[in-house]
Amino acid sequence: MTTIAEVRARFRDDPIRRDVDLLLADITGKPTAWVFAHGDEAVDPRIEALIQRRLAGEPLQYIRGRTEFYSREFYVDDRALIPRPETEILVETVIQQSPRGARVIDIGSGSGCISVTLALERADLRVFAFDASIAALAVTRRNRDAHRATVRLAASDVLDAASARFDVIVSNPPYIPASDVETLATEVRDHEPHMALTPGREGTEVIERIYASARGARVFLEIGYGQAEAVRRIAQSHGYRVDGIVRDLAGIERVVISSPHG
Ligand SMILES: C[S@@+](CC[C@H](N)C(=O)[O-])C[C@H]1O[C@@H](n2cnc3c(N)ncnc32)[C@H](O)[C@@H]1O
């Protein structure tokens, strides 16, 4: 029999010690405060397999099967990108700036964190979630259903499945240049879907295709570090102007707001 205190002692000086505490909380079904106060309790031996996964570099969120986004819990697994805090800035911007009753398409919905949050925060919007990955779309569906959000789903390469008119496009597209993927942390590089990370050599390939098919809708995009100028040029080449750029908490230009000229 292994006790909670024995497991915690093994990781006292380890960078994953907080993750171990959370996994102990999950497996006991108690809050971490309870874990700290009950070191003498026996722990389910299945904790070892969970810790081994974390030691092998798997993100904590995939092991726990959940993460938080915009103060709500989202199911996650390795079919979809783990929602990032920066993406809350994109969602906040769209919540504030979408016209009443707008038809909104989220391109590359992944976990559904953007589309589900928009549908819940702005019940007047008609929200669609598109993803080219059927596997990712299954995660969107699971979160949509768990939150009882009204979001219509479609498997779609960029906007190919959009038949009707739409007013707003929102996307956190894959934007990492292919050659940068090797430099990412193992948690990201070896565990998150490659298709969610990079669209190709430049990093802007999906962004270019979004503007090429945006048909006059307002476009709200999350972008990568140092991409603002390239995105501005792409937008202009497709008859769009950049109305504003929102920086993230680190001061990095993160969200591009754009609309068609004229
Ligand atoms: C960076 S992830 C964003 C996921 C989620 N929206 C979020 O913000 O956490 C990009 C998503 O775009 C999808 N994707 C990649 N290429 C695509 C394409 N050509 N058309 C539609 N979706 C695409 C990926 O499958 C992935 O789910």
The ligand as an SDF file (V2000), in Angstrom:
LIG
                    3D

 27 29  0  0  0  0  0  0  0  0999 V2000
   -4.9330   26.1730  -33.3360 C   0  0  0  0  0  0  0  0  0  0  0  0
   -6.2340   24.9630  -33.4090 S   0  0  0  0  0  0  0  0  0  0  0  0
   -7.5550   25.8970  -32.6640 C   0  0  0  0  0  0  0  0  0  0  0  0
   -8.5520   25.0520  -31.9380 C   0  0  0  0  0  0  0  0  0  0  0  0
   -9.5630   25.8650  -31.1060 C   0  0  0  0  0  0  0  0  0  0  0  0
  -10.3450   26.7360  -31.9610 N   0  0  0  0  0  0  0  0  0  0  0  0
   -8.8450   26.6870  -30.0610 C   0  0  0  0  0  0  0  0  0  0  0  0
   -8.7900   27.9190  -30.2060 O   0  0  0  0  0  0  0  0  0  0  0  0
   -8.3270   26.1170  -29.0950 O   0  0  0  0  0  0  0  0  0  0  0  0
   -6.5750   24.9770  -35.1320 C   0  0  0  0  0  0  0  0  0  0  0  0
   -7.7240   24.0640  -35.6040 C   0  0  0  0  0  0  0  0  0  0  0  0
   -7.8750   24.2600  -37.0180 O   0  0  0  0  0  0  0  0  0  0  0  0
   -8.1270   23.0200  -37.6440 C   0  0  0  0  0  0  0  0  0  0  0  0
   -7.6870   23.1470  -39.0350 N   0  0  0  0  0  0  0  0  0  0  0  0
   -6.4340   23.0490  -39.5410 C   0  0  0  0  0  0  0  0  0  0  0  0
   -6.4420   23.2500  -40.8730 N   0  0  0  0  0  0  0  0  0  0  0  0
   -7.7430   23.5090  -41.2140 C   0  0  0  0  0  0  0  0  0  0  0  0
   -8.3990   23.7950  -42.4410 C   0  0  0  0  0  0  0  0  0  0  0  0
   -7.7280   23.8560  -43.6100 N   0  0  0  0  0  0  0  0  0  0  0  0
   -9.7470   23.9940  -42.4340 N   0  0  0  0  0  0  0  0  0  0  0  0
  -10.4380   23.9270  -41.2650 C   0  0  0  0  0  0  0  0  0  0  0  0
   -9.8690   23.6500  -40.0640 N   0  0  0  0  0  0  0  0  0  0  0  0
   -8.5400   23.4440  -40.0400 C   0  0  0  0  0  0  0  0  0  0  0  0
   -7.3500   22.0130  -36.8090 C   0  0  0  0  0  0  0  0  0  0  0  0
   -7.8800   20.7050  -36.9770 O   0  0  0  0  0  0  0  0  0  0  0  0
   -7.5150   22.5760  -35.3980 C   0  0  0  0  0  0  0  0  0  0  0  0
   -8.6350   22.0100  -34.7560 O   0  0  0  0  0  0  0  0  0  0  0  0
  1  2  1  0
  2  3  1  0
  2 10  1  0
  3  4  1  0
  4  5  1  0
  5  6  1  0
  5  7  1  0
  7  8  2  0
  7  9  1  0
 10 11  1  0
 11 12  1  0
 11 26  1  0
 12 13  1  0
 13 14  1  0
 13 24  1  0
 14 15  1  0
 14 23  1  0
 15 16  2  0
 16 17  1  0
 17 18  1  0
 17 23  2  0
 18 19  1  0
 18 20  2  0
 20 21  1  0
 21 22  2  0
 22 23  1  0
 24 25  1  0
 24 26  1  0
 26 27  1  0
M  CHG  2   2   1   9  -1
M  END
$$$$
